[in-house]
Amino acid sequence: MAKNLRSTKFLYQDKNWLMQKYVKDKLSTVEIARSYRDEEGMWCDPNTISRWLKKHNIPMRSLAEAQQNRHFINAAVKKKTAE
């Protein structure tokens, strides 16, 4: 009997995990994909993360919101390294 490859569920497909990373931690899709690779040791593309965010009806940030988050995170990192 043939194995159904679609039956395997990956961590990035989990709605709660995505909510934690994208909404609560405010990570970008690139950062989430990198986090997945670090945690699971498996390749993940940022476009895959975007696709699963959409499948779970998790609203994507606008470009302005994404840039604002990036600026806020960069400022926090600079402040922390200066201390």
A tleap script that builds the chain and sets N, CA, C and O, in Angstrom:
source leaprc.protein.ff14SB
mol = sequence {
  NMET ALA LYS ASN LEU ARG SER THR LYS PHE
  LEU TYR GLN ASP LYS ASN TRP LEU MET GLN
  LYS TYR VAL LYS ASP LYS LEU SER THR VAL
  GLU ILE ALA ARG SER TYR ARG ASP GLU GLU
  GLY MET TRP CYS ASP PRO ASN THR ILE SER
  ARG TRP LEU LYS LYS HIE ASN ILE PRO MET
  ARG SER LEU ALA GLU ALA GLN GLN ASN ARG
  HIE PHE ILE ASN ALA ALA VAL LYS LYS LYS
  THR ALA CGLU
}
set mol.1.N position { 0.845 -1.185 0.000 }
set mol.1.CA position { 0.000 0.000 0.000 }
set mol.1.C position { 0.886 1.242 0.000 }
set mol.1.O position { 1.865 1.303 0.744 }
set mol.2.N position { 0.560 2.209 -0.807 }
set mol.2.CA position { 1.360 3.427 -0.948 }
set mol.2.C position { 1.202 4.323 0.274 }
set mol.2.O position { 0.117 4.453 0.841 }
set mol.3.N position { 2.310 4.934 0.660 }
set mol.3.CA position { 2.290 5.847 1.806 }
set mol.3.C position { 1.756 7.205 1.353 }
set mol.3.O position { 2.163 7.723 0.314 }
set mol.4.N position { 0.863 7.762 2.120 }
set mol.4.CA position { 0.316 9.080 1.821 }
set mol.4.C position { 1.272 10.130 2.384 }
set mol.4.O position { 1.352 10.311 3.599 }
set mol.5.N position { 1.991 10.814 1.512 }
set mol.5.CA position { 2.961 11.806 1.948 }
set mol.5.C position { 2.293 13.005 2.609 }
set mol.5.O position { 2.930 13.700 3.401 }
set mol.6.N position { 1.061 13.255 2.311 }
set mol.6.CA position { 0.339 14.396 2.880 }
set mol.6.C position { -0.043 14.179 4.350 }
set mol.6.O position { -0.453 15.124 5.025 }
set mol.7.N position { 0.087 12.950 4.847 }
set mol.7.CA position { -0.309 12.687 6.222 }
set mol.7.C position { 0.709 13.214 7.232 }
set mol.7.O position { 0.389 13.353 8.413 }
set mol.8.N position { 1.926 13.509 6.785 }
set mol.8.CA position { 2.949 14.044 7.665 }
set mol.8.C position { 2.658 15.506 7.949 }
set mol.8.O position { 2.474 16.303 7.030 }
set mol.9.N position { 2.619 15.853 9.233 }
set mol.9.CA position { 2.361 17.237 9.603 }
set mol.9.C position { 3.658 17.860 10.114 }
set mol.9.O position { 4.313 17.318 11.003 }
set mol.10.N position { 4.012 18.996 9.543 }
set mol.10.CA position { 5.213 19.707 9.929 }
set mol.10.C position { 4.861 20.802 10.930 }
set mol.10.O position { 3.732 21.294 10.953 }
set mol.11.N position { 5.829 21.175 11.751 }
set mol.11.CA position { 5.612 22.179 12.783 }
set mol.11.C position { 5.080 23.487 12.198 }
set mol.11.O position { 4.214 24.121 12.801 }
set mol.12.N position { 5.586 23.900 11.032 }
set mol.12.CA position { 5.134 25.158 10.430 }
set mol.12.C position { 3.677 25.106 9.983 }
set mol.12.O position { 3.101 26.138 9.637 }
set mol.13.N position { 3.077 23.924 9.985 }
set mol.13.CA position { 1.669 23.800 9.629 }
set mol.13.C position { 0.751 23.981 10.845 }
set mol.13.O position { -0.468 24.067 10.697 }
set mol.14.N position { 1.329 24.038 12.024 }
set mol.14.CA position { 0.560 24.162 13.254 }
set mol.14.C position { 0.150 25.617 13.486 }
set mol.14.O position { 0.996 26.508 13.567 }
set mol.15.N position { -1.153 25.839 13.590 }
set mol.15.CA position { -1.670 27.195 13.740 }
set mol.15.C position { -1.160 27.865 15.013 }
set mol.15.O position { -0.783 29.036 14.978 }
set mol.16.N position { -1.142 27.154 16.124 }
set mol.16.CA position { -0.686 27.748 17.387 }
set mol.16.C position { 0.782 28.153 17.323 }
set mol.16.O position { 1.157 29.212 17.825 }
set mol.17.N position { 1.613 27.315 16.708 }
set mol.17.CA position { 3.040 27.623 16.562 }
set mol.17.C position { 3.221 28.878 15.707 }
set mol.17.O position { 4.011 29.762 16.038 }
set mol.18.N position { 2.475 28.939 14.603 }
set mol.18.CA position { 2.553 30.119 13.728 }
set mol.18.C position { 2.061 31.373 14.436 }
set mol.18.O position { 2.663 32.439 14.307 }
set mol.19.N position { 0.973 31.248 15.181 }
set mol.19.CA position { 0.455 32.402 15.932 }
set mol.19.C position { 1.506 32.921 16.920 }
set mol.19.O position { 1.710 34.129 17.039 }
set mol.20.N position { 2.159 32.015 17.613 }
set mol.20.CA position { 3.191 32.397 18.573 }
set mol.20.C position { 4.321 33.153 17.873 }
set mol.20.O position { 4.731 34.227 18.314 }
set mol.21.N position { 4.809 32.586 16.790 }
set mol.21.CA position { 5.962 33.180 16.100 }
set mol.21.C position { 5.596 34.486 15.386 }
set mol.21.O position { 6.305 35.485 15.511 }
set mol.22.N position { 4.489 34.472 14.639 }
set mol.22.CA position { 4.163 35.612 13.776 }
set mol.22.C position { 3.431 36.732 14.515 }
set mol.22.O position { 3.757 37.906 14.342 }
set mol.23.N position { 2.452 36.376 15.330 }
set mol.23.CA position { 1.620 37.386 15.980 }
set mol.23.C position { 2.239 37.834 17.313 }
set mol.23.O position { 2.424 39.030 17.539 }
set mol.24.N position { 2.550 36.900 18.173 }
set mol.24.CA position { 3.040 37.258 19.510 }
set mol.24.C position { 4.503 37.693 19.493 }
set mol.24.O position { 4.855 38.720 20.074 }
set mol.25.N position { 5.371 36.897 18.812 }
set mol.25.CA position { 6.797 37.232 18.769 }
set mol.25.C position { 7.127 38.258 17.687 }
set mol.25.O position { 8.226 38.811 17.664 }
set mol.26.N position { 6.168 38.509 16.788 }
set mol.26.CA position { 6.304 39.480 15.701 }
set mol.26.C position { 7.500 39.183 14.781 }
set mol.26.O position { 8.177 40.099 14.312 }
set mol.27.N position { 7.747 37.884 14.532 }
set mol.27.CA position { 8.815 37.497 13.612 }
set mol.27.C position { 8.309 37.602 12.177 }
set mol.27.O position { 7.117 37.444 11.913 }
set mol.28.N position { 9.220 37.868 11.268 }
set mol.28.CA position { 8.881 37.890 9.846 }
set mol.28.C position { 8.818 36.450 9.335 }
set mol.28.O position { 9.221 35.521 10.035 }
set mol.29.N position { 8.314 36.270 8.122 }
set mol.29.CA position { 8.264 34.932 7.546 }
set mol.29.C position { 9.678 34.379 7.354 }
set mol.29.O position { 9.898 33.177 7.506 }
set mol.30.N position { 10.628 35.241 7.024 }
set mol.30.CA position { 12.021 34.817 6.875 }
set mol.30.C position { 12.565 34.342 8.219 }
set mol.30.O position { 13.235 33.311 8.290 }
set mol.31.N position { 12.283 35.082 9.273 }
set mol.31.CA position { 12.754 34.712 10.609 }
set mol.31.C position { 12.083 33.430 11.111 }
set mol.31.O position { 12.714 32.624 11.795 }
set mol.32.N position { 10.811 33.244 10.771 }
set mol.32.CA position { 10.105 32.021 11.168 }
set mol.32.C position { 10.698 30.818 10.444 }
set mol.32.O position { 10.911 29.770 11.053 }
set mol.33.N position { 10.963 30.962 9.156 }
set mol.33.CA position { 11.570 29.870 8.389 }
set mol.33.C position { 12.939 29.517 8.971 }
set mol.33.O position { 13.279 28.340 9.089 }
set mol.34.N position { 13.711 30.517 9.328 }
set mol.34.CA position { 15.032 30.287 9.939 }
set mol.34.C position { 14.875 29.591 11.287 }
set mol.34.O position { 15.633 28.675 11.605 }
set mol.35.N position { 13.903 30.018 12.072 }
set mol.35.CA position { 13.633 29.410 13.369 }
set mol.35.C position { 13.255 27.935 13.198 }
set mol.35.O position { 13.707 27.075 13.954 }
set mol.36.N position { 12.432 27.663 12.205 }
set mol.36.CA position { 12.031 26.281 11.923 }
set mol.36.C position { 13.244 25.436 11.558 }
set mol.36.O position { 13.400 24.315 12.044 }
set mol.37.N position { 14.094 25.977 10.704 }
set mol.37.CA position { 15.305 25.244 10.307 }
set mol.37.C position { 16.189 24.962 11.517 }
set mol.37.O position { 16.753 23.874 11.634 }
set mol.38.N position { 16.313 25.941 12.423 }
set mol.38.CA position { 17.134 25.767 13.621 }
set mol.38.C position { 16.527 24.737 14.583 }
set mol.38.O position { 17.245 23.909 15.145 }
set mol.39.N position { 15.211 24.794 14.767 }
set mol.39.CA position { 14.536 23.900 15.712 }
set mol.39.C position { 14.417 22.470 15.188 }
set mol.39.O position { 14.628 21.511 15.931 }
set mol.40.N position { 14.079 22.333 13.912 }
set mol.40.CA position { 13.774 21.017 13.343 }
set mol.40.C position { 14.906 20.435 12.498 }
set mol.40.O position { 14.909 19.243 12.192 }
set mol.41.N position { 15.861 21.278 12.125 }
set mol.41.CA position { 16.954 20.800 11.279 }
set mol.41.C position { 16.511 20.446 9.872 }
set mol.41.O position { 17.158 19.648 9.193 }
set mol.42.N position { 15.404 21.040 9.431 }
set mol.42.CA position { 14.863 20.774 8.091 }
set mol.42.C position { 14.662 22.096 7.367 }
set mol.42.O position { 14.375 23.119 7.988 }
set mol.43.N position { 14.814 22.064 6.049 }
set mol.43.CA position { 14.657 23.251 5.226 }
set mol.43.C position { 13.207 23.729 5.235 }
set mol.43.O position { 12.273 22.927 5.246 }
set mol.44.N position { 13.039 25.039 5.232 }
set mol.44.CA position { 11.712 25.653 5.116 }
set mol.44.C position { 11.873 26.984 4.407 }
set mol.44.O position { 12.753 27.775 4.745 }
set mol.45.N position { 11.032 27.225 3.438 }
set mol.45.CA position { 11.070 28.455 2.661 }
set mol.45.C position { 10.107 29.484 3.266 }
set mol.45.O position { 9.020 29.116 3.711 }
set mol.46.N position { 10.489 30.764 3.289 }
set mol.46.CA position { 9.572 31.795 3.801 }
set mol.46.C position { 8.225 31.823 3.079 }
set mol.46.O position { 7.210 32.165 3.686 }
set mol.47.N position { 8.202 31.470 1.798 }
set mol.47.CA position { 6.935 31.430 1.063 }
set mol.47.C position { 6.015 30.335 1.603 }
set mol.47.O position { 4.793 30.477 1.566 }
set mol.48.N position { 6.592 29.253 2.100 }
set mol.48.CA position { 5.806 28.186 2.725 }
set mol.48.C position { 5.143 28.716 3.987 }
set mol.48.O position { 3.978 28.422 4.255 }
set mol.49.N position { 5.883 29.492 4.753 }
set mol.49.CA position { 5.322 30.098 5.967 }
set mol.49.C position { 4.161 31.012 5.590 }
set mol.49.O position { 3.101 30.952 6.214 }
set mol.50.N position { 4.346 31.848 4.588 }
set mol.50.CA position { 3.266 32.740 4.130 }
set mol.50.C position { 2.031 31.958 3.721 }
set mol.50.O position { 0.908 32.334 4.057 }
set mol.51.N position { 2.242 30.874 2.996 }
set mol.51.CA position { 1.116 30.061 2.526 }
set mol.51.C position { 0.334 29.488 3.710 }
set mol.51.O position { -0.897 29.468 3.684 }
set mol.52.N position { 1.039 29.022 4.750 }
set mol.52.CA position { 0.356 28.456 5.916 }
set mol.52.C position { -0.304 29.530 6.769 }
set mol.52.O position { -1.342 29.275 7.381 }
set mol.53.N position { 0.269 30.714 6.820 }
set mol.53.CA position { -0.401 31.825 7.508 }
set mol.53.C position { -1.749 32.094 6.839 }
set mol.53.O position { -2.763 32.277 7.512 }
set mol.54.N position { -1.746 32.116 5.520 }
set mol.54.CA position { -2.986 32.358 4.769 }
set mol.54.C position { -3.981 31.230 4.966 }
set mol.54.O position { -5.175 31.480 5.128 }
set mol.55.N position { -3.499 29.969 4.956 }
set mol.55.CA position { -4.394 28.818 5.136 }
set mol.55.C position { -5.088 28.867 6.490 }
set mol.55.O position { -6.235 28.440 6.619 }
set mol.56.N position { -4.390 29.388 7.503 }
set mol.56.CA position { -4.960 29.476 8.842 }
set mol.56.C position { -5.672 30.811 9.084 }
set mol.56.O position { -6.071 31.107 10.211 }
set mol.57.N position { -5.829 31.603 8.043 }
set mol.57.CA position { -6.497 32.910 8.136 }
set mol.57.C position { -5.845 33.826 9.167 }
set mol.57.O position { -6.527 34.575 9.867 }
set mol.58.N position { -4.529 33.758 9.250 }
set mol.58.CA position { -3.775 34.660 10.114 }
set mol.58.C position { -3.441 35.881 9.262 }
set mol.58.O position { -2.721 35.755 8.272 }
set mol.59.N position { -3.945 37.055 9.622 }
set mol.59.CA position { -3.744 38.239 8.784 }
set mol.59.C position { -2.258 38.586 8.630 }
set mol.59.O position { -1.507 38.651 9.604 }
set mol.60.N position { -1.870 38.802 7.386 }
set mol.60.CA position { -0.497 39.198 7.088 }
set mol.60.C position { -0.326 40.679 7.411 }
set mol.60.O position { -1.251 41.472 7.233 }
set mol.61.N position { 0.853 41.042 7.884 }
set mol.61.CA position { 1.152 42.439 8.165 }
set mol.61.C position { 1.324 43.204 6.858 }
set mol.61.O position { 1.748 42.652 5.843 }
set mol.62.N position { 0.986 44.478 6.911 }
set mol.62.CA position { 1.222 45.334 5.752 }
set mol.62.C position { 2.722 45.616 5.667 }
set mol.62.O position { 3.462 45.353 6.615 }
set mol.63.N position { 3.160 46.141 4.549 }
set mol.63.CA position { 4.567 46.486 4.376 }
set mol.63.C position { 4.993 47.514 5.419 }
set mol.63.O position { 6.099 47.433 5.953 }
set mol.64.N position { 4.130 48.471 5.707 }
set mol.64.CA position { 4.442 49.495 6.709 }
set mol.64.C position { 4.624 48.876 8.095 }
set mol.64.O position { 5.549 49.235 8.825 }
set mol.65.N position { 3.737 47.943 8.454 }
set mol.65.CA position { 3.861 47.273 9.751 }
set mol.65.C position { 5.143 46.445 9.822 }
set mol.65.O position { 5.824 46.438 10.848 }
set mol.66.N position { 5.467 45.758 8.749 }
set mol.66.CA position { 6.679 44.937 8.719 }
set mol.66.C position { 7.918 45.801 8.879 }
set mol.66.O position { 8.840 45.442 9.611 }
set mol.67.N position { 7.943 46.940 8.194 }
set mol.67.CA position { 9.089 47.842 8.303 }
set mol.67.C position { 9.182 48.436 9.705 }
set mol.67.O position { 10.279 48.611 10.235 }
set mol.68.N position { 8.043 48.745 10.301 }
set mol.68.CA position { 8.031 49.292 11.649 }
set mol.68.C position { 8.577 48.255 12.635 }
set mol.68.O position { 9.375 48.596 13.507 }
set mol.69.N position { 8.156 46.998 12.505 }
set mol.69.CA position { 8.668 45.934 13.370 }
set mol.69.C position { 10.174 45.772 13.204 }
set mol.69.O position { 10.901 45.618 14.185 }
set mol.70.N position { 10.635 45.808 11.959 }
set mol.70.CA position { 12.058 45.649 11.698 }
set mol.70.C position { 12.842 46.783 12.346 }
set mol.70.O position { 13.901 46.556 12.932 }
set mol.71.N position { 12.319 48.009 12.240 }
set mol.71.CA position { 12.983 49.163 12.837 }
set mol.71.C position { 13.014 49.023 14.358 }
set mol.71.O position { 14.042 49.284 14.984 }
set mol.72.N position { 11.897 48.615 14.951 }
set mol.72.CA position { 11.816 48.456 16.399 }
set mol.72.C position { 12.797 47.391 16.889 }
set mol.72.O position { 13.490 47.599 17.884 }
set mol.73.N position { 12.858 46.256 16.197 }
set mol.73.CA position { 13.755 45.159 16.585 }
set mol.73.C position { 15.208 45.591 16.440 }
set mol.73.O position { 16.019 45.319 17.325 }
set mol.74.N position { 15.555 46.265 15.332 }
set mol.74.CA position { 16.923 46.732 15.126 }
set mol.74.C position { 17.335 47.731 16.201 }
set mol.74.O position { 18.469 47.686 16.678 }
set mol.75.N position { 16.441 48.625 16.588 }
set mol.75.CA position { 16.739 49.606 17.627 }
set mol.75.C position { 16.952 48.921 18.970 }
set mol.75.O position { 17.837 49.312 19.732 }
set mol.76.N position { 16.152 47.904 19.265 }
set mol.76.CA position { 16.293 47.166 20.526 }
set mol.76.C position { 17.616 46.415 20.574 }
set mol.76.O position { 18.250 46.346 21.627 }
set mol.77.N position { 18.035 45.855 19.455 }
set mol.77.CA position { 19.301 45.119 19.398 }
set mol.77.C position { 20.461 46.068 19.580 }
set mol.77.O position { 21.406 45.759 20.307 }
set mol.78.N position { 20.407 47.233 18.924 }
set mol.78.CA position { 21.473 48.225 19.063 }
set mol.78.C position { 21.585 48.719 20.501 }
set mol.78.O position { 22.686 48.899 21.021 }
set mol.79.N position { 20.429 48.937 21.141 }
set mol.79.CA position { 20.426 49.407 22.521 }
set mol.79.C position { 21.025 48.350 23.444 }
set mol.79.O position { 21.792 48.675 24.350 }
set mol.80.N position { 20.676 47.090 23.212 }
set mol.80.CA position { 21.162 46.009 24.056 }
set mol.80.C position { 22.678 45.831 23.905 }
set mol.80.O position { 23.365 45.593 24.898 }
set mol.81.N position { 23.203 45.942 22.697 }
set mol.81.CA position { 24.640 45.771 22.472 }
set mol.81.C position { 25.431 46.959 23.000 }
set mol.81.O position { 26.613 46.821 23.313 }
set mol.82.N position { 24.800 48.122 23.103 }
set mol.82.CA position { 25.468 49.322 23.608 }
set mol.82.C position { 25.616 49.273 25.135 }
set mol.82.O position { 26.470 49.956 25.700 }
set mol.83.N position { 24.797 48.478 25.786 }
set mol.83.CA position { 24.811 48.428 27.261 }
set mol.83.C position { 25.993 47.666 27.787 }
set mol.83.O position { 26.151 47.532 29.000 }
savepdb mol mol.pdb
quit
